[in-house]
Amino acid sequence: MNANRVKQILSSPADVEVKYNGVSVWIDKLNEDGTTATVHLRGRLEERTIVNISELQEE
C-alpha cells in the first residue's frame, strides 16, 4: 500500500478492510515519515503497533 491510499482510507466514511500479516487492522494514522502507520487490531484489543505501510494489504 502507498501513503496516498492510506490517506484515502483514513478520510473515507467506508469501512475498508486492511490486513497486516493476514490479520485485520484499523489504521489510526499515517506517521510523519510517510512510510509507516500506527495500527491496531480490529476488536477489543487496543494495543497500537507501528508498521511499514508497504506491508499493509487492502482486502
C-alpha positions, 0 to 999 in steps of 0.5 A: 500500500502507498501513503496516498491510499492510506490517506484515502482510507483514513478520510473515507466514511467506508469501512475498508478492510486492511490486513497486516500479516493476514490479520485485520487492522484499523489504521489510526494514522499515517506517521510523519515519515510517510512510510509507516502507520500506527495500527491496531487490531480490529476488536477489543484489543487496543494495543497500537503497533507501528508498521511499514505501510508497504506491508499493509494489504487492502482486502 
